[in-house]
């Protein structure tokens, strides 16, 4: 997706209106127009990038600076019991807009949102095999 076609870039540029929650030089937070729960906020980097692994660490640091306060503010304002902070990366992970962003989703007990986490157990030896593959690809 190009910057010209990106709905979030258009929101950042002021070409599309939003209900702005917070803005600084690096980050924009606004209400999701298709919320999972009331108070669902999107936190986007003003730098266009498609996923976490493609995002400059400095841009991620700027999001990390404001995300805790924004999450706490959403929780308090919505009188929520808790909240999810999610970042979907790629269409197969549920990313709809190809601009890296975080969701802050306020939650209340028994709200019916994300009722089941599809957890499973690794067969014997599989966790070590997967761990080895992941470690081989770390470039830090």
VEXMAR-517155 format. One record per residue (C-alpha): x, y negated, z. Coordinates in pm, whole numbers, plus 50000, padded with zeros to 5 digits. Each point is the difference from the previous one (the first is absolute). Layout:
<rs>
XYZ ...
</rs>
This chain:
<rs>
500005000050000 501384966149908 499894969550223 497634983649749 497495028650036 500315004250380 496924989450194 502074994450316 502454977749812 496994980249876 498724997050357 503464988850118 500104974049720 496554986950101 498395010949671 497595023250183 498444989650332 500435020150318 499154997450367 503484991050118 501035012050344 503684990150003 502594986749760 503664990850010 502734997149736 500295037949959 496685015950104 496284995649942 497345017450210 496344999549898 496765019250052 499545030149773 497004994949769 499245037350025 500565006050371 500075033650175 498874982450318 499154964150096 503204979850032 502015021849756 502984978149906 502545003649720 503564988150061 501904994449676 503494989249914 500064969649777 502735017949805 498365022849742 501145035650047 498145032649955 500925021250303 501975000450324 502985017849844 500144973549725 499794970550241 503014979350096 500885006450367 499884962550070 496404998649875 499135029850219 501634982650296 497794969649946 496905022050013 501345017750309 500384966350175 496304991649972 498295034149993 499965005750379 498354966650075 497535003749714 499045035150111 499504988850359 497964969949886 497735021849787 499535024650287 499134972450247 497734980649763 498045031149904 499875013750357 501475031949856 501215029650202 502945004249764 501074995349641 501705017349709 502884984149812 500215017049663 502054995649685 498995020949700 502795004649745 498935012649658 496615009649863 500255035350139 500334984750349 496904978549950 501674967749885 497484980949789 501874967349945 503575004449875 501424973750235 501575012550325 497764991550294 498995011150346 496485005350131 499084991150357 496785019050068 498334993350334 498555031150160 497405007950263 499415033250173 497865023549789 499854975549708 500115028049743 503024985449820 502725025749920 498285027350199 502425027449903 503764999949952 500875029249769 502865013650211 501555034649955 502935020750130 503155007149798 500815036749944 503245012450160 503054982949845 498034975949780 500504969450224 503795004449987 499905003749621 497934968349958 502094980950253 503175009149810 498494987749670 498964966950151 503374994050168 501795006849668 498144970549846 500704974150270 502314972849873 500444979150316 
</rs>
